[in-house]
């Protein structure tokens, strides 16, 4: 990206920043209840490199990576015991824009992500924190067999954007905080369109946080009694996937799982379970490779272990499984993995969004409904 373009982007972002502060401060004066207490407005600038995960990226990338994001961050004060348990974390929303190493091939990305931020070390003026965010991104250039055949990384305009940051903050005064750190960004379309290699970037960032309202006192509360116990979930999930042959067709997938969990403490649950998978693309892939197909070939079975991190009704889980009996027969993967975001609707019912993968190779997303016994 040329230097004049970077300066223009910075000036535009600063103008938006001051305009937003002016609006929310005037709202605060006129509103009976201020929503700006413990609310921060931040502006960050990133510079770094597109990661050469695939060799072709080295040949196509012709410039460094630049990005900026404007974010709103809300500090929790302990309204629930979960906030106190996680050391009064922050949550927020980020408006993100970046180059991708080659404007003509990869274009630029615009993204909106929601994030969760937690302090690792917290002192009077200094803190070390971790920030994790996920959302939707729009990429201006995608693969086209006639007009953009070099872009074999991005097959759709709409993608999932994931961000992970490790940062430090230094408090200048009651309203301003300097921050800097390392950022990892990834986007891809969860195998809903081909190609789907995605693009990864790593960068350093620096920015400024501004406290719009006032800082309120943190609430300290006694926790309820905790009892170590186990429970069982039954989950039925549905999804869809593309094959690896640039096909426009979406194939139906589904799975059923039984999982046993044990509560180590309030925030960590360990578990184990069994899975049955159905993948309708298997039949087509067998026929394309002139292999004899049986109905059982579309099914896979396996056993898994899991680690869950609980925050109130939310649950982030990771599963590592191995195929047994009915195995994966297209690429002959021996193991599978899942990343899961679960929300508990009630004591019995939950919904979850999962991404099934074979290590770093994404397979397909799933949306599921769970019942607890």
N, C-alpha and C positions, 0 to 999 in steps of 0.2 A: 504494500500500500504506500503511495507517495506521501511524503511528509506534509504537504499542504492539506491533503485529505484528512490526515490524522488530526491536525490542528483544527480543522473545520468541525470534525466530530467532537473534539473536546469542548470547543466553544459552544456548540449546540447543546451538549450535555450539561454544561455549567448553566446555560440560560434556562433550561428546563428545571434544573435543580433549584435555582433561586425563585422561579415562578411557582414551583410546587410549595416551597417553604412559605412564600407570601400567602398563598391560598389557604393552607392548613392553619397558619397562625391567625388569620382573620376568622376562620371558622371557629377556632378555639375561643376567641373573644366572645362570639355571639352564642355559642352553644352552652346549654346548661350543664351538660356532662361532657367533659373533655375526653376524647379518645386518643389524644396525643401524649398523654403521660406514658413514660417508658417507651416512647416510639422514636426510632432513629431513622434518619434519612442518610443514605450512604452513596458515594460515587467511587467506583474502582476503575483502574486502568490496568490491563494485562498485556504483556508482550512475551512471546516465547516461540515455540516451534510445533509444527505438525509432526506427530510421532511417526517414524517410518516403519509402522507395523507390517506393511506390505511393500515390497521392493518398488512397485510402480510409483508409489508416492514420492520417492526420492527423485524420480525423473520428471514428474509433473509439477512438483512444488517449486515455485520460482521466487517466493518472497517469504518473509517471516510472518508470524501470526500476531495479530493485534486484536484486542477486544476491550469493550468497556461495559459496565453494567450499573444501572441505577436501582437501588434496592430500598425497601422499607423493612425495618426489623423491629419486632416487638419483644421487649424483655418481660418474662414472667415474674410474678412476685410471690407465688406460693398459694394461689387460690385453691389448689388441690395438693394432696400430699405428693403426687407424682412430680410436680414441679420442684418441690423441695428435695425429693429423692434424687433427681437429676441435676441438682445444683443450680436451680433456677435458669433453665435454658431459654433460648431465644427462638422465635420462628418468624418467617417473613416471606416476601415475594421479591423476585429479581427480574428486571427487564434488561435483556442481554443482547449485544450485537457484536459480531466478530467477522474478521476475514478468515479465509480457509487455505491460504497458501497459493492460490491461483484463481483469480477472479473469473477468468474466461471458462475454466473447466469446472471448478467447485462452487463458484459464486460466493455469496456471503450468507451468514446465518443470523436470524432474529429469533429470540427465544424468551419465553416466560416460564420461570421455574418457581416452585415453592421450596423452602428450605428449612432445616432444623439445625440450630447452632448450639453447641455446648462447650463451656469452658473446661479445659483440662487443668490449667493452673490459673488461679485468680489472686492477684495481689491488689494493693490500693490503687496503683496506676497502671500496672502491667497485667496482661493476661495472654495465655496461649489457648487457642480454641480450635475446634473442628467444626466444619460446616458441610452438610450434605444436602443436595438439592436435586429435584427431578421435575421435569415439565415438558412442554411441547415447543418444538422449534420449527421455523420455516426456513428452508434453504432456497436461494434464488435460482440455482442451477442444479439440474439432475441429469441422470443418464438419458441419452436419446440415441438410438441406433444410427440415425442419420446426421444429427446436428451436434451431438456431444458424446461421441462413442468413447472418448478417453476417460470419462467420469464413470468408472466401474465401482466407485465407492458408494454413491448415493443414487437410489432408485426412485425416490419420491420427494416431493416438496416438503411434506409434513413428516417430522421425525420426533423421536423421544430424545430429550436432552438430559444428560446426567452430569452433575458437577460435584467434585470433592475438593475441599480446601483445608489446608492447615495454615493457620495464620496467627499473628501476634498483634496485639493492640496496645497502644500507649495513650493514656488519658492526659490531654493537654490541660483541660480545665473541666468545669462542670458540664459543658456543652459539646466540646470537640474531642475527638479521638482519632489519632493516626493509626493506620493498620497496614500490614504488609504480610506477604506469605507466598505459598506455592499453591497452584491450582491445576487440577486435572479435569478436562472436559471431554465428553464422548457424546456423539449422537449417531443414531441409526434408527431404522423404522420397525424394529422388532420382527423382521422377516415377513412383514406384510406386503412388501413389494421388492422386486429384484432389479438390480443388485442391492446387497445390503451389507457390504463390508463396513460401512461407517467410517468416521474420521475421529481420531483421537488427537488431543493436543495437551501439551504441558507448558506452563507459563509461570512467571512471577507476577504478582499484582501488588499494587499500592493504592491507597485511597484514604478517604476521610469520612468519618461518621459525625453526624450532627444530631444532638438530642433536641427534638422539636418542643416537647412539653417539659414536665417536671419528673423527677425521680421520686417514686413513692417507696415507703418502707416495705421490706420483705416480711412475709407472714411465716411464722414458725409454728408448726402444729405437731401434736403427738400422733404417731401412726396407729392405725388399728392393729390388733394382734394378727400376726402372720402364722399360717399353718402350712407346712409342707404337705402337698397332696398331689395326686395324679389325676388325669382326666383323658378321655378318648374323643377324638374328632373323626367324623366321617365326612368326606368332601367330594362333591361331584362338580367337575369343571368342564368347560367347553372353550374351544379356541379355533384358530385358523392359521394356515401357513401357505407359503409359496414353495415351489420346488426350486432347486438350484439351476434351473435351465431358462431363466428369464421368462417364465410362464406368467400370463396374466391371471390364470385361474387360482382361486383361493380354495384350498382343500380343508375339509372339516376335521377337527381333532377333538378328542375328549379324554377324560381320565377319571378314575375313581380311586380314592385313597382312604386308608384307615391309619390313623396316627395315635400313638400313645405318648403322652407328655408328662413330665415330672417337674414341678416347680422347685427349683433350687433356692430361689428367693423371689422377691416381688418382680424383679426386672429380667431374670434369666430363667428360661424353661428349656430343658433338654428333652429330646424325643426320638422315637423310632417308628417306622411304619412300612406298609406295603402298598404298592401301586399297580394299577392296570391301566395301560395306555391304548388308545385307538387312534390310528393315523390313516386317513383315507387316501393320502398321496402315495402310499406304498404300492397299491395295485398299479397305478399309472407308471411308477418308476420301474416296477418289475417288467411290465409289458414293453417299456421303452428300451430295456436292456435285454429283451428276448429271454427272460427267465420265466420258469413255470411258477404261477401264482396260486396260493391257497388262501382261503379266508383267514386262517390263523396268522398269516404273515403280516396282517395289518394290526395285530395286537402285540404289545410288549408287556412284560411283568418285571417287577423289581422290588428290592428292599432298600430302605434309606434310613439315615440318621439325620437329626435336625438340631439346630441351635436357634432359639427364639429370643428376641430382645423386646420386652414389653414396656409400653408407655401408656398407661391408662387403658383405653379401648383399642389402641393401635398395637400392632405386633409386626416386627420385621424379622423374617426367618430365612435361614439358609439350609438347604438340604443337599446331601451327597448320597447318591444311590448307585447300586450296581444291578445290572440286568441279570435275571435268573429265569430259567425255563424258556419263556418266549423272549428272544433277544432281538436287538436292533440289527436288521439284516441289510441295510443299504450301505452304510459306511462301517458297519461292524464295531460301533462304539461299545466298549465294555461298561462304561459308567455314564451317569447323567447327573445333572445338578439343577437346582431351582433357586431362584430368588423370589421371595414372597412378601407382599404387603397385605396384611389382614386387618380388618376392622370388625370389632365385636358389636353386633346390633343389640344383643341381649345376652343373658347368661347361657342360652342354648344356641343361638344362631349367630353366624358370622359370614361375611363376604370377603373374598380375597382376590387379588390380582397377582398372577405368578408368571415368571418367564422360565420356561424349560430350556435347558442348554445341554450341550455336550462339552463340558469344560468351557473354553472361551468361544465355542461355536454356538450362536443362538439358534434355537429350533423354532419355537413359537410361543406366543403369549396365551394365557388362560384366564378365564373369569370363572370363579367358583363360588358355591354356596356350601357352608359347613354346618353340621349339627353336632353339638357336644353332648356326650353321655357321662 
